[in-house]
């Protein structure tokens, strides 16, 4: 038999045994239900599973699971992903003539043709008709439980007026991959998750920052390294909200995105850039929904969230002149609260600080200005950007070029890239001055400037 790349024989055996145990538990509940018997579920589990049901191979990544109720709910969430007809086969065995079995719960999906378990399924299996125990099962799906807080599994929201527990039991894809395959999967970019992980191969020494900017970035590094100590202090932990909010502002190409990715690289944290084109929706309420999926995932992963061109999302609130203005202002108010509640590092980037709502500005821990580089910084950028394996023509005076042409770091790198490609095309080993000047001219054209 061929096993998935990251899956071990032990894991496969544990899952197989877990399905056998879950089936035994479900059959017991169905039989007692139709026979009108009452059996104390916890005592029955103790007697039939040698006092210990939890399979540690399955729960090795979730050590918080301490009782059979949590283990059974985890297995209910996993089952549809590995054995689609699991529930139907058990029910058909005990209801051979068919018929509605509303007490068991479960729903049909659009693509998946078999039954998917709901919160009501968990209540039936774990509590039967015992009202007190059914309410206890509901608590496992509350926002206070580690299943929800760590974004492991939850109940899918239902339409207003329908029972909360009638929603499907959803397990996060990354946790499912971790349990079944032993690997962590990155979330897929899309409408449901409008954020992309960004990385860099560059190092801090490749970045050229203004001294004041560099000092403020060092303050962020200090928070990343020591912030956990704040929440251990008896006085500060009661008064300080978790998280650190920073605004990076300045012209394009001055190092805002690079700095965010370098912070993630240094402190081994994933950096996710929020795609505003996917976030902002013309439909009322959709923006909050799209953004909530990112925040919910990020909270359990301790990511650095990076909102580029943030003024498109966090712009100034307008005077209410129409229903659209009213809902737009509600979106900003929601974002204001959600940003303030995020416990990790959150970076907003904008070309213009004044475009942002003042309520956001007041809540930032730091406002970091990324100005256009001055002469010395431009000279350093030119020197650090030149290709390692090519010579530079004697006609090129970097000192004069840095003095004469005001360019951002990204523009300088683009100009060097253009000149280098021209060098390769000419089968030369020396970068020519005219190619470098042409690269600069092209960068000026982007901003509608002339040399």
N, C-alpha and C positions, 0 to 999 in steps of 0.2 A: 504493500500500500504506500502511496506517495503522500507525504504530509506537506503542508505549506511550509515555506522557507523558514519562518520564525517559530513554527509550532513544534513542540516536542511531543514524543510519544506519551509522556506523563500527562501533558495537557489534554491530548486526545482522549486518553483513558478516563481522565477526570470528568471531561464533558459528557462522555458516554455514560459514566456512572451517575452523573448529575441528572441526566435525562431519565434514567431508570428510577432514581429516587423520587424525582418530581412526579413521574407517572404513578408511582405507588401512592404518593400523598394525595394526588387528585382522585384516584380511584377510591381511596378510603373516604374522602369527603363526599363523593357522589353516592357511595353506598349508604353512608350514615344519613345523608340527606333524604334519600328515597325510602329508607327503612324507618325514618323518624327517630333515630337514635341520637343520644347526646354523649359524646366522648370528649373528654378534656384533651384538646389538640396537643398541648405541650407535653402532657404525660404520655400520650400515644407516641409522639416522636421519640421521646426518651426511651420508651420500651422497644420500639421497632428499629432504631438506628444506633443501638448500643450507647445511648446517651449523648451522641454527637453527630449531627447531620451535616454541618458545614464542611464543604470540601475546600481545603486550604489551597489546593493547586489552582482552583478557579478564582479564589478571593485573594491571591497573593499580592495583588496590586491595590487591594482595598482592605487593609487590616482593620479598619473601623467596624467591619461587619462582625457582630458579636452574638447574634441570635438567629434562630431558624427562620423567623419572619422575614428578616432582611435578605437572607440567603435565597429563600424561595422567590421573593420579588425580583431579585437579580436574575435568577434562572428564568422566570416568566418573561423578562425583557429580552433575554438572549435567545430563547427557544425559536421564535419565528425566523431568525437569521440562520439557523442551522437545520431545522426540521419543520418545514412549512405546515404539514398536515398533522402535527403532533396532537393538538387539542381535538380536532375532528375525529381522529381515529379512536381516541379514548371515549368521547361522547357516543359515537356510533356503536361502540362495544356495549354500552349500557342503555342506549335508546335505539335498539335495532329498527324500530318502526318509525324513527324520526320524531319530529315534534319540536315545539319551541322550548328552549331551556334558558329562559330569561335570567334565572338566578346566576347562571355561570358568567354572564356578561360577555364581552368580546364584540368586535366589530369587523366589518369587511373593509378593505382598502381599495383604492382605485386600480393599482397594478397587482398587488398581492392578492391571490384568489382564496387564500385560506383565512382562518380566523386569527385576528390579532388581539392579544389580551388587553383588558382595560383595568382600571382601578377596581371595578366591580368584580372582575375575575379574581384578583388578589384577595378581596374581602370574602368572597365565597369560599375559596380554598382555605384561607387562614381562620375564618371566623364563622362560616356557615350563616345561621340566622341570629347569632349572638350579637345584639346591638352594641353592647359595651366593647366587645372585641373588634367589631367592624369599625367603630370610631377610633380604636387604637391603631388599626391598619391605616386609616386615613392619615394619622399623624406622621406615618413614615413618608408620606408624600408632601409634607408641609415644607415651607421655606426654611424652617429651622433645622431640618434633618440634613445630615452630611450628603445624602444622595443629591439633594437640590443644591446645597451650598457649593459642592465641588463639581456640579454640572455632570453628574454621573448618569442619573436617570430622573424622570419626572413624568407627571401626567400631562398629556397634550390638552391645551385649553379647548373648551367646548363652547358652543353658542350660549348666549345669555339665556338663563332659564332652565338649561339642562343640568342634570346632576354632575358635580365636579368629578366624581369617580367614574363617570361613564367615558372619560377621555382615555385614549390609548396610553399604555406605558411605553415611553420613549427612552431608549438608551443612547447616549452620545456615541457617535461613530468612533471617535478617538479611543474612548474607553472600551468599546466593543473590540476594536482591533488589538488593543493592549491585552485584553483577557484571552481572546481566541488565538491571536497570532504572535503575541509577545512583542509587539512593536507599537510605537507611537506614530499615528498618522496625522499629517497636517490637514486642517479643514480646507474644503474645496471652496475656491472663490466662486461666487455667484450671487443671485438675488437674495438667497437666504443668508449668505455670509459675504457681505461686500467689502472684504479686506484681503490684502495680499501681504505675505511675509516678504520683507526686504532685507537683503544682506549686502555685504561689501567685502572685497578682497583687500581694500586699502587699510592702512594703519594710521594711528594718530599722527605719526610724523609726516604723513602725506597731506594732512590738513593744515592749512595756513589760516589762523584765526586772529582777529584783532585782540590785543592783550586784554581788554576789558571783557570781550566775548569769551575768551579762554578762561578768565577767572570765574565768570558765571557758570560756564560749563563744568568747571572743577567743583562748584557748589552742588551741582546735580550729582556728580560722582560721589561727593561726600554723603548725600542723602541716600543714594543707592547702596552705599557700603555700610552705613550706620543707622538707617532709619528704624530698624527693628528694636534698637535700644530705647527709642522714644516711647514705644508702646509697652516697655517693661518698667518705665518710671511710674511710680504711684501717683504722682501729680499730673504729669503730662498726658498719660494715657486716657485720662478722663476728659481732657480739654482739646486735644489735638485730633483732628479728623485724619483718617488714614489717607495715604496717597500724596502725590506731588504733581502739581500742575504748572506747566511752563509754556510760555509763548515765545516762539522763535519768529522774529519778524525782520524783514530786510529784502533787498532785491533778489530776483531769481539768480541761481547759480552761485550764491555766496556761502554755501556749505550747510544749509539747514538740514536737508535730508541726510547728508553724509554724517553729520554730527550725531543724529538720532541713531543711525545704524552702527556707528562706532561705539556708542554707549551700550547698545545691545551686545555687540561683539565682546567688549571688555568684561561685562558683567554676566555674560552667558544667558541673556534673555532674548527671546524672540521679539522682533520688532514687526508690528503689523501696520501697514499704511491703509487708512480708510479711503476707499474709492468714492468720492463725493458724487460722481455721476450715477452710481448705484444707490447711494444713500438717499439723496434728495428726490422726493417723489411729488408729483402734482396731485396725487390722491391723498385726501385728508387721513392722517393717522399712519400712513405707510412709512414715512420717514422715521418715526419713533420705533415702529416695528422692525425696520431694517437695521437700525442702530442697536436696538436692544439685543439682537442675536449676537452682535460682536461683543458688546459689553459682558453679556452673560458668559460667553466662552472665555473671554480674557480674564475674568475675575478668578477663575479656578486655575489659570495657567501662569499668572503673574507676568503677563506680557507688557511690553512698552507699546502704547497705542500712539500712532502718529497721524494726525489729521493735517494733510497738506491742503493748501489754499483754503484755510479754515473759514475765511470770511464768507464763503459761499454757504456755509452751514451755520456759522455762529455769528452772523451779521447783526447789525443793529435792528432792534424791534421798531416797527413803524406805528404811526397813529392808526387806530382802528377806523377805517373808512368803509370796509366791506367785510363779509364773512370770511373771505380768503385771508385778509389781514389778521383777523381774529385767530384763525387756526395757525397761521404762520407764527404769530407771537406765542401761541401755546406750544408750538414745536420748540422754539427757542427756550421757553421756560422749562420744558421737559429736559432739553439738553443741558441746561444750566445745572439742574439738580443731578442728572445722571453723571455728568462730568465730576461734580463735587463729591459724589459717592464712590468713585472709582478708587480702589485701594492701591493701585500701582502708579507707575510713572506715565503721565499723559502729556503729550506734546502737541500743541497746535502751532501750525506754521502759516504765516501770512506775509504777503508782500508789504501790506500797509496796516500798521497797528490801529490806526484811527477808524478802520472799517469794522472793527469788532464791537460788539455790544459792551457797554461799560460795565454791566453786571458781570460779564466774564472777566474783564480786565481786573476787577477788584478781587477776584477769587484766585488769581494766579499767584503762585509762590515766587515766581521769577519771570521777568520780561527780558529776554536775551536778544539784543540787537546784533544782526549780522550785516554790517555795512559793506559797501563796495570796498575792495582792498585798496590800500594806499600804495605809494610807490614801492616801499620796501617789501610789502606783502606781495605785490605783483611780481617783483623781481624774484622773490623766493618761489612763487608759483611757477614761473617760467623755468627756473632752474630745476625744480622737482618734476616737471612734466616732460622734459626732453627725454627721448627714447634712449635706453641704455646701450643698444647695439649700433647706433649710427653716429657718425661725426657731424659736426656743425660747421657750415661754411664760414670762412673768415669774415665775410661781409655782414654776418649777423651780429649785431651789438645788442645783447639782451638788456643791458643797462639803459640804452637809449629807447628800446622798444617798450620797456616797463615804464619809463618816464613819459613817453609820448601817447601811449594808447591805454585808456581807462577801460579795463575789461574785468569781468568777474572770473572766479576760478574755473567755473564750468566753461566759459567762453575761451579762456586760455587753453584749456585742455582740448577743446574742439579744434582750435586753430593748429595746435601741434599735431593732432590726429590727421588733419587735412594735409599738412606739409609732409608728414611721414608717409602717408599713402602715395602722394605724388613722387616721393623719393623711391618707394618700392616699384611704382609703375615705370619709372625711368631706369630701373635696374641699377640704381646708384647707391652708394653707401654714405652719401653726404646730403644732409638737409640743406636746401637752397633758400636764400633769403627771400627771393621773389615768391616762393611757395608759402612761406610763413606769412608774408604780408598779404597774400591773397586770402589765406585762412582768416586773418584778422579782418580783412575787408568783408568777407562773408558774414562774420559775426556782427559787424557794424550794420550790415544790411538788414539783419533780423530785427534790429531796433530802429530801423529807418534812419541810421546815421551814415554820414559819409566820412571818408578818411581825410 
